[in-house]
């Protein structure tokens, strides 16, 4: 009986952490990558194994979203990123998901199950340097200029497909 109570308690803790844990602070250090400066040229691996770098997207405004399948706010945010990707001109914009999950098959199955076709990658170099990038919660999104500079960052869940957000992103391309 005592063992069952402990097991139920552990299950409840795991469920609670999976629902809110991704939106808690994971660090308070100041990022070394700041707005207006060059964003690191991350090497990314696609779900089919292709290696790309963020510099491969030069000339486009990038929306780079760091997320995980186990993160409730990340899962809620993905459909609006999917919609944003379809609303923007792919000649001028790229919306990329970067999963911090370790299991590509799990990510592929999750995306397929939810009907998400947004390009999703993994950090090819291993663990992202959360401190340098200023990542302290998940999801975390960066807006990167066509010339590779960090324009803005958003910590936590956002609604990306609103008319206001689309207008703001398009305005960032206007000199």
C-alpha positions as CSV (number, residue, x, y, z in Angstrom):
1,X,0.0,0.0,0.0
2,X,2.8,2.4,1.0
3,X,4.6,1.6,-2.3
4,X,1.5,2.4,-4.3
5,X,1.1,5.8,-2.6
6,X,4.8,6.6,-3.3
7,X,4.4,5.6,-6.9
8,X,1.3,7.7,-7.3
9,X,3.1,10.6,-5.8
10,X,6.0,10.3,-8.1
11,X,3.7,10.1,-11.1
12,X,2.0,13.3,-10.0
13,X,5.3,15.1,-9.6
14,X,6.5,14.0,-13.1
15,X,3.2,15.1,-14.6
16,X,3.4,18.5,-12.8
17,X,7.0,19.1,-13.9
18,X,6.2,18.2,-17.5
19,X,3.4,20.7,-17.6
20,X,5.1,23.6,-15.9
21,X,8.8,22.8,-15.8
22,X,9.6,24.0,-19.2
23,X,8.4,27.5,-18.4
24,X,10.5,27.9,-15.2
25,X,13.8,29.8,-15.1
26,X,16.8,27.7,-16.0
27,X,19.4,30.4,-15.6
28,X,19.7,34.0,-14.7
29,X,23.0,34.9,-16.4
30,X,23.2,37.8,-18.8
31,X,23.4,36.5,-22.4
32,X,26.6,37.2,-24.4
33,X,24.5,37.4,-27.5
34,X,22.7,40.7,-27.5
35,X,20.4,42.5,-29.8
36,X,22.2,44.1,-32.7
37,X,25.1,41.7,-32.6
38,X,25.8,38.7,-34.8
39,X,23.9,35.6,-33.8
40,X,26.0,32.4,-33.6
41,X,26.0,30.4,-36.8
42,X,24.4,27.3,-35.3
43,X,24.8,24.0,-37.2
44,X,21.5,22.2,-37.4
45,X,20.5,18.7,-38.3
46,X,17.1,18.2,-40.0
47,X,14.8,15.3,-39.2
48,X,16.1,13.5,-42.3
49,X,19.7,14.0,-41.3
50,X,20.6,17.0,-43.5
51,X,23.1,19.4,-42.0
52,X,22.5,23.2,-42.4
53,X,23.8,26.3,-40.7
54,X,21.8,29.4,-39.9
55,X,24.0,31.2,-42.4
56,X,22.4,29.1,-45.1
57,X,19.3,31.2,-44.5
58,X,21.1,34.6,-45.0
59,X,19.0,37.0,-46.9
60,X,15.8,35.9,-45.0
61,X,14.4,37.1,-41.7
62,X,14.5,34.1,-39.4
63,X,12.2,33.2,-36.6
64,X,14.1,30.5,-34.7
65,X,12.0,28.7,-32.0
66,X,13.7,26.5,-29.3
67,X,11.2,23.9,-28.1
68,X,10.7,20.4,-26.8
69,X,8.0,17.8,-27.0
70,X,7.8,17.5,-23.2
71,X,7.1,21.2,-22.8
72,X,3.4,22.1,-22.5
73,X,3.8,25.8,-23.5
74,X,6.0,24.7,-26.5
75,X,3.3,22.2,-27.6
76,X,0.6,24.9,-27.4
77,X,2.8,27.4,-29.3
78,X,3.7,25.1,-32.3
79,X,0.4,25.5,-34.2
80,X,0.7,29.3,-34.3
81,X,4.3,28.9,-35.6
82,X,3.1,26.5,-38.2
83,X,0.5,29.1,-39.2
84,X,3.0,31.9,-39.2
85,X,5.3,29.9,-41.5
86,X,2.4,29.6,-44.0
87,X,1.5,33.3,-43.8
88,X,5.0,34.6,-44.6
89,X,6.7,34.7,-48.0
90,X,9.3,31.9,-48.0
91,X,11.5,34.0,-50.3
92,X,11.9,36.6,-47.5
93,X,11.3,34.6,-44.3
94,X,12.1,31.3,-42.6
95,X,10.4,29.9,-39.5
96,X,12.5,27.2,-37.9
97,X,11.9,25.0,-34.9
98,X,15.0,23.7,-33.0
99,X,14.0,20.8,-30.8
100,X,16.1,20.1,-27.7
101,X,14.7,16.6,-27.5
102,X,17.3,13.8,-27.9
103,X,15.1,11.4,-29.8
104,X,14.5,12.4,-33.4
105,X,12.0,9.6,-33.9
106,X,9.9,10.9,-31.0
107,X,9.9,14.4,-32.5
108,X,9.1,13.1,-35.9
109,X,6.1,11.1,-34.6
110,X,4.9,14.0,-32.5
111,X,5.0,16.4,-35.4
112,X,3.3,13.9,-37.7
113,X,0.6,13.2,-35.1
114,X,-0.1,16.9,-34.7
115,X,0.1,17.7,-38.4
116,X,3.0,20.1,-38.0
117,X,5.1,20.5,-41.2
118,X,7.2,23.4,-39.9
119,X,10.9,22.7,-40.6
120,X,12.3,21.3,-37.4
121,X,16.0,20.8,-36.6
122,X,18.3,19.6,-33.9
123,X,21.5,21.4,-32.7
124,X,24.2,19.4,-34.5
125,X,26.9,20.6,-32.1
126,X,25.1,19.1,-29.1
127,X,23.7,21.0,-26.1
128,X,22.8,24.7,-26.9
129,X,24.7,27.2,-24.8
130,X,21.7,28.4,-22.9
131,X,23.7,31.1,-21.0
132,X,25.3,32.6,-24.0
133,X,22.0,32.7,-25.9
134,X,20.1,34.0,-22.8
135,X,17.7,31.1,-22.8
136,X,16.0,30.8,-19.4
137,X,12.6,29.3,-20.3
138,X,11.1,27.2,-23.0
139,X,9.9,27.9,-25.5
140,X,12.4,30.6,-26.5
141,X,12.3,32.4,-29.8
142,X,14.9,34.5,-31.7
143,X,14.2,37.0,-34.5
144,X,17.4,37.1,-36.7
145,X,17.9,39.7,-39.4
146,X,18.7,38.7,-43.0
147,X,22.3,39.6,-42.3
148,X,22.6,37.4,-39.3
149,X,22.1,39.9,-36.4
150,X,19.9,39.2,-33.4
151,X,16.9,41.6,-33.6
152,X,14.7,40.4,-30.8
153,X,14.1,37.5,-28.4
154,X,10.9,36.2,-26.8
155,X,10.9,34.1,-23.6
156,X,7.9,31.8,-23.1
157,X,4.8,31.0,-25.1
158,X,3.6,33.5,-27.7
159,X,0.9,33.7,-30.4
160,X,2.8,34.0,-33.6
161,X,0.1,34.1,-36.2
162,X,-1.7,37.2,-35.3
163,X,-2.0,40.0,-37.8
164,X,0.0,42.3,-35.5
165,X,2.9,39.9,-35.3
166,X,2.9,39.2,-39.1
167,X,2.8,43.0,-39.7
168,X,5.7,43.6,-37.3
169,X,7.9,40.9,-38.9
170,X,7.2,42.3,-42.4
171,X,8.1,45.8,-41.1
172,X,11.5,44.5,-39.9
173,X,12.4,44.0,-43.6
174,X,11.6,47.6,-44.5
175,X,14.8,49.7,-44.5
